[in-house]
């Protein structure tokens, strides 16, 4: 079964990462690299998203579509990346997600 793991940064996580010295920040990035390597057999696709301020939102409500710069809503949490995984079931997807070493929130969604 396929699932998408959505990696969600919080404002606090972003501040903490920004305040790290270069060595600590590199260690955090290395931990993410190790996570991807450890789960490579299950990951079918992944990407890191550019910051939310680079988003363009298309709202399909009303008579005419409305295009705006930036995310749909301003929030304290932002999806910063994702990985599509192929695993046996939700329990295995949860096990993979529990080992994620970075953003403090991982949303798991099944893929049709």
Long-range contacts (C-beta under 8 A, 24 or more apart in sequence): 1-86, 1-87, 1-88, 1-89, 1-90, 1-93, 1-110, 2-44, 2-84, 2-85, 2-86, 2-110, 2-111, 3-84, 3-85, 3-87, 3-90, 3-93, 3-108, 3-109, 3-110, 3-111, 4-82, 4-83, 4-84, 4-85, 4-108, 4-109, 4-111, 5-82, 5-83, 5-84, 5-85, 5-93, 5-96, 5-97, 5-100, 5-106, 5-107, 5-108, 6-79, 6-81, 6-82, 6-106, 6-107, 6-108, 6-109, 7-79, 7-80, 7-81, 7-82, 7-83, 7-100, 7-102, 7-103, 7-105, 7-106, 8-77, 8-78, 8-79, 8-80, 8-103, 8-104, 8-105, 8-106, 8-107, 9-77, 9-78, 9-79, 9-80, 9-103, 9-104, 9-105, 10-76, 10-77, 10-103, 10-104, 10-105, 11-76, 11-77, 12-104, 13-102, 13-103, 13-104, 28-101, 28-102, 31-101, 31-102, 32-101, 32-102, 34-101, 35-99, 35-100, 35-101, 35-102, 36-83, 38-99, 39-83, 39-85, 39-96, 39-99, 42-85, 42-86, 42-87, 42-96, 43-83, 43-84, 43-85, 44-84, 44-85, 44-86, 45-83, 45-84, 46-81, 46-82, 46-83, 46-84, 47-81, 47-82, 48-80, 48-81, 49-79, 49-80, 49-81, 49-82, 51-78, 52-78, 77-105, 79-107, 84-111
